[in-house]
Amino acid sequence: MAQGDIERGDARRLAKALERADPDRHGTRQLYLESDGGLVSEALKMADVMREVGVTTIVRDGKVCASACASVLFVSGRYRTVERGGMLAIHSCFDVRNGRAASRCNAIISAHAETVGVSGFAMMALQEAAGSGGVIMFDTEDAACFGFTLKPGARPSKRTPPCVADLER
C-alpha cells in the first residue's frame, strides 16, 4: 500500500517494501495507491523502482490517486486497474510558491507517460485542460477510455484509445 504524500526518500522505502512482497500470478507485485500526490521528482524515482521490479498498480473502491500519484505512479504499473468507486485525478504541475503552471514539469510527465505506453499527447492535453487550479477526475470507465488502465495479463494495444482519438480531432 502506497498511501499519503509523495516525499523525499519514498523511492527507497518503496524498493524495500517491494522486496518483501510476493509476486502475483502475473509475476508482478501489487501496489495499492491512495495519495493526493507530492513531489514529481520522487514519483519519477519511484516509477523507476516499479519498472525494475514489475508492479501492478491498483486504485481501490473509495480511494483516490491524484496528481503525481495518477500521472506518474499509476501509469507506471505494468498492469493498471481502477476499481469501481476508485478515482484518478489529473491536473497541471504548478509551482507551490506562486501557484503558476510549470510547463516543463508537464512535458516531463507527458514524456514519461509515453515511455510506459500511455499517450503523452493525452497526458499533456489533460494537464493543460485542468490547469493549475483545476482537476480532471477519472472513474473506471474514463480511465479505460483514455488508455490509463491495462488488465493483468493483457498486452498494450497499438490502437489509439477512444477518448484520446477524440482529443486528437
Beta strands, then each sheet from edge to edge (+ up, - down):
strand 1: 2-3
strand 2: 29-34
strand 3: 55-59
strand 4: 64-66
strand 5: 79-82
strand 6: 87-90
strand 7: 136-138
sheet 1: 1+ 2+ 3+ 5+
sheet 2: 4+ 6+ 7-
end
